Amino acid sequence: MNANDKMIRAMRDELESLRPAAGATGRRGFVVTALGSGFAAAVVPTGSLVAQTVKTDTAGLTAGEVKIPAAGGDMPAYRAMPATGTGHPVLLVVQEIFGVHEHIKDVCRRFAKLGYLAIAPELFARQGDPSQYTSVPELFKNVVSKVPDAQVIADLDATVTWAGSQGGNLDRLGITGFCWGGRITWLYSAHSKRVKAGVAWYGRLTGDTSPMTSQHPYDIAANLNGPVLGLYGGVDTGIPVATVDEMKKRLAAGGPASRASEFVVYPDAGHAFHADYRPSYQKAAADDGWRRCQAWFKKHGV
């Protein structure tokens, strides 16, 4: 059994340990059954947005909330896709710690305008509603820290299955994620043999382990199924450039998809430079990253 198989088995075992006993109810059920509107309170406490906030319309699209069958019930998600045609490539869009709020929905619509079936499942739906928290520390303590990686991986698998049932082309599957979702992009690209390519926006690469987060991108770097493009900020205080350099070394020592992965580090950009609704937004880096993201998926058949 290779390292990747061991990781997948460990995640499955972890998920099984979290399931309630037959007939039981509790925290594995869905606390959140519908998506909220607008932006997360923790990042827009006054209701004001930065001037550059991108707003993508739904003209020519089928867009809105859907329900995805998953362990414990129906998981809310936002789906956007072209209104006509079939067999669209599928793109998983993985949220920040703030959940599937308006920015993540807009990103789905941007991809849909490019011809994708883009879908963002609310991956915190069993633990709580991130949109209601006004404090990032409280949000992390009460919701984010309680979300097991194994649960996330299983829910993304369920999302892929659902997308296929809706006519999506699973032979052209990609994944992208931001911040918390950037880390998940690396993990899922090692887990799913269907993933053709991923784009990770400033996702943490290493850190402490716990029952919720037993592994990090460092640990699975050598075992990617699809190459990942990492888009990172050179002055991101939470993700030192030294960790990017170490990740490059680990990728270079891995299999074909790992060796094909690449990084772009924007020297003057900090964390969340793509988040156009926040003061952290840096248009030049965000625009360049978006162009590279599109080109990466096309290059690798997504």
Buried (B, 14 or more C-beta within 10 A) or exposed (E): EEBBEEBBEBBBEBBEEBEEEEEEEEEBBBEBBEBBEEBBBBBBEEEEBEEEBBEBEEEEBBBEEBBBEBBBBBBBBBBBBBEEEEEBBBBBBBBBBBBBBBBBBBBBBBBBBBEBBBBBBBBBBBBBBBBBBEEBEEBBEBBBEBBBBBBBBBBBBBBBEBBBEBEBBEEBBBBBBBBBBBBBBBBBBBBBEBBBBBBBBBBBBBBEEEEBBBBBBBBBBBBBBBBBBBBBBBBBEEBBBEBBEBBBEBBEEBBEBBBBBBBBBBEEBBBBBBBBBBEBBBEEBBEBBBEBBBEBBEEBEB
